[in-house]
Amino acid sequence: MEYIYAAMLLHTAGQEVNEESVKKVLEAAGSEADDARVKALIAALEDVDIEEAMEKTAVAAAAPAAAAAAEETEEEAEEEEDEEEAEEEAAAGLGALFG
């Protein structure tokens, strides 16, 4: 994964994504660069629009987060309704006692 992050970092910084620059980023981060993996990454990224791939990933990552937030809101609303119902039942029970 660090190889992909190195490529993304270089792209975001406006630098050319090539074998030498990826190796330098990995070594600067304290990781050992495997030549075969670096070559494979560069070959795989040859026909990829990195900017588009990063945007798609950001949108794909945001969708589950938004769904989870909506689900939490629904759960909170249900809990509030349950609490209100319990309070109404308790009040009705007291009313019956002192009716």
N, C-alpha and C positions, 0 to 999 in steps of 0.2 A: 504494500500500500504506500510505503514511503516513496517509491519510485513515481507513482502517479502524483503524489503530493509535490514532489520536486518539480515535475513537469508543469503542474498547475501554478506553482509559485513562480517559475520562470516566465510562464505565459502572462500571468498577472502583472509581473514586473516589467513586461515589455521586452524581455530577453528572448533570444532564439533558443528553442528547445532542441538541443542536440546532445550527442553522447557526452561530449566534454563538459558541457554546462550542467547536465544532470549529475554527472560524477562529482563535480565540484560542490554542488548543493548537498548531496548526500554526505560527502566527506566533511563539509562544514557543520553538518548536523550531528556528526559523530558516528555515522554509519559507514560500514564498508560497502563500496559499490561493486556489485557483481557484474563484470563486463557483459556476460551473456544476457542477463536480465535487462541491462541498460539498452543493449542492441535490440532486444525484443520489444522493449517499450517504444523506442524510437520508430521501429518498423511498424508497430501497431498504430502509432499516432500519425503516421504519414498521411493518411486520407481522412483524418478526423479534424473537424472544426472544434477546437478545444473550447472556445467561447460558448458555442451552442451546447456542447455537452455539459458544461458547467451550469448553464441556465436550466437545462432540462433536469439536472440532478437537484438543483435548488428548488425547483417547482415540485418535483416528486417528493422531496423531503418535507416540504412545507404542507403538502396535502394531508399526510397522516397526523401531523401536529395539529392542524386546524380541526380535523375530525375528532381527535382526542379531546380538544378543548370544548368542542360542541357537546360531546358526550358527557363531560364533567358538568357542564352547565345544566344539561337535562337531568342528571342524577341529583344535583343540588336542588333543582326545582321540585323533583319528586320527593326528596327528603323534607323540604319545607311544607309541601302539601300533606305529607304523612304527619308531621308535627302539628299542623293546624287541625287536622281531623282528630288527632288524639286530644287536643285541647278542647275542641267542641264536644267530644264525647264525655270528657271529664266534667265540663260545665253542665251538660245535660244530665249527667248522673247526680250532680250536686243539686240541680234544680228539682229533680224528682224526690230527693231526700227532704228538701225544705219546702217543696211545692206549695 
